[in-house]
Every structure is written in C-alpha cells, then in structure tokens.
C-alpha cells in the first residue's frame, strides 16, 4: 500500500483483493476472465465518460495546461521570495496567500498528470497538430 500526500490529504492506493486461488485450472481461468471483464467495463465507462466530457486532446491544449502550471509555480515561488525580502515573519494573511499560490500550482500539476494518464490509458485521443 502506498500513500500519496497532497494538500495535507492522504490518498491510499490499495491493491486489488486477491482471494486464495484454487488449484483447479478451470477455476483460475474463469476468475481471470471475470476480472478481465471487470477491467474492460471500467475502461469502457471511463473512455465514454471522459471522452465525452473532455473530448480529444491536442498539443495546444496540453501546452496551455503546462504553461498555466508553470506560471502558477513561478507565482508561488515569487510570492515566497517576496515574503523573505523583509526581516520580519510573514503575517497569517500572507501565509494564507502563499498557501493558495502553492495549492494552485499543485492542483494544476495534478491536473496535468491526470491528463497524461487519460492519454496513457486510452480514455481520450491525442492528436499532434501540424506545424503552422
């Protein structure tokens, strides 16, 4: 079991339940077929729902999200650096602003990673636009 920590929330990835397998090859074959059908059903549902909601991705859409995440990272670091300009501790309001800037960057980065997974798993199509 692995733990991913984001925004002070822990998400756990649990392995699939694996019952004790029977020594009978027919039982094992039937179980594998059932699990494959479950996996395919989840894949088809994701492809239909995500594909409908998001549509096809292209290099322009990917670039816009990557640039937004880069700008958010720069804004977060710039804000932190400006807080360190003074020799005084930042106020609670300034820390809240810094927290919001970090969360913005983290959420955009997570969305970018999620978008990549959508393409990896075949839920959406990705087209490379021809050079202009």
C-alpha positions in Angstrom: 0.0 0.0 0.0 1.4 3.4 -0.9 0.5 6.8 0.4 0.4 9.9 -1.7 0.4 13.2 0.2 -1.2 16.2 -1.5 -2.5 19.3 0.1 -2.5 17.7 3.6 -4.8 14.9 2.4 -3.7 11.3 2.3 -4.8 9.2 -0.5 -4.1 5.5 -0.3 -3.7 3.1 -3.2 -4.9 -0.3 -2.1 -4.0 -3.4 -4.1 -6.9 -5.3 -5.5 -8.3 -8.0 -3.2 -6.7 -11.3 -4.1 -8.5 -14.4 -2.7 -6.7 -17.7 -2.2 -6.7 -19.2 -5.7 -7.9 -22.7 -6.2 -5.5 -25.2 -7.7 -8.2 -26.0 -10.3 -7.0 -24.5 -13.6 -10.7 -24.1 -14.7 -11.5 -22.0 -11.6 -8.4 -19.9 -12.2 -9.2 -19.4 -15.9 -12.8 -18.4 -15.0 -11.6 -15.9 -12.3 -9.1 -14.3 -14.8 -11.9 -13.9 -17.4 -14.2 -12.3 -14.8 -11.5 -9.9 -13.7 -10.7 -9.0 -17.3 -14.3 -8.3 -18.0 -14.5 -6.0 -14.9 -11.4 -4.2 -16.0 -12.7 -3.8 -19.6 -16.0 -2.5 -18.3 -14.3 0.2 -16.2 -12.1 1.1 -19.2 -15.1 1.5 -21.5 -17.0 3.5 -18.9 -14.0 5.8 -18.4 -13.4 6.2 -22.1 -17.1 7.1 -22.8 -17.5 9.5 -19.9 -14.1 11.2 -20.0 -14.0 11.2 -23.8 -17.4 12.9 -23.9 -16.6 15.4 -21.2 -13.1 16.3 -22.3 -13.0 15.4 -26.0 -9.8 14.9 -28.0 -6.6 16.4 -26.7 -4.0 18.1 -28.9 -0.7 19.7 -28.4 -2.2 23.2 -28.0 -4.5 22.1 -25.1 -1.6 20.2 -23.4 0.7 23.2 -23.8 -1.9 25.6 -22.3 -2.2 23.5 -19.2 1.5 23.1 -18.9 2.0 26.8 -19.3 -0.7 27.5 -16.7 1.1 25.2 -14.2 4.5 26.8 -15.0 3.0 30.3 -14.3 1.4 29.1 -11.1 4.8 27.7 -9.9 6.5 30.9 -10.7 3.8 33.0 -8.9 4.1 30.7 -5.8 7.9 31.0 -5.7 7.9 34.7 -6.5 5.4 35.2 -3.6 7.6 33.2 -1.2 10.7 35.2 -2.2 8.9 38.5 -1.7 7.9 37.4 1.8 11.6 36.7 2.6 12.6 40.3 1.5 11.7 41.6 4.9 13.5 40.5 8.1 10.1 40.0 9.8 7.9 37.0 10.0 5.1 36.9 7.4 1.6 37.6 8.7 -1.1 34.9 8.8 -2.8 36.6 5.8 0.5 36.5 3.8 0.9 32.8 4.6 -2.6 32.2 3.5 -1.9 33.8 0.2 1.3 31.7 -0.1 -0.7 28.6 0.7 -3.3 29.4 -2.0 -0.5 30.0 -4.5 1.1 26.6 -3.7 -2.3 24.8 -3.9 -3.0 26.4 -7.2 0.4 25.1 -8.6 -0.2 21.7 -7.1 -3.7 21.4 -8.5 -2.7 22.4 -12.0 0.3 20.0 -11.8 -2.1 17.2 -10.7 -4.5 18.0 -13.5 -1.6 17.9 -16.0 -0.6 14.5 -14.6 -4.2 13.3 -14.8 -4.4 14.5 -18.4 -1.3 12.4 -19.3 -2.9 9.4 -17.6 -6.1 9.9 -19.7 -4.0 9.6 -22.8 -1.9 6.7 -21.5 -5.0 4.7 -20.6 -6.7 5.4 -23.9 -9.6 7.3 -22.4 -9.1 10.2 -24.8 -7.4 10.6 -28.1 -4.4 12.8 -28.6 -3.7 14.4 -31.9 -0.5 16.2 -32.8 -1.2 19.4 -34.7 0.8 20.0 -37.8 3.3 22.9 -37.6 2.0 26.3 -38.6 
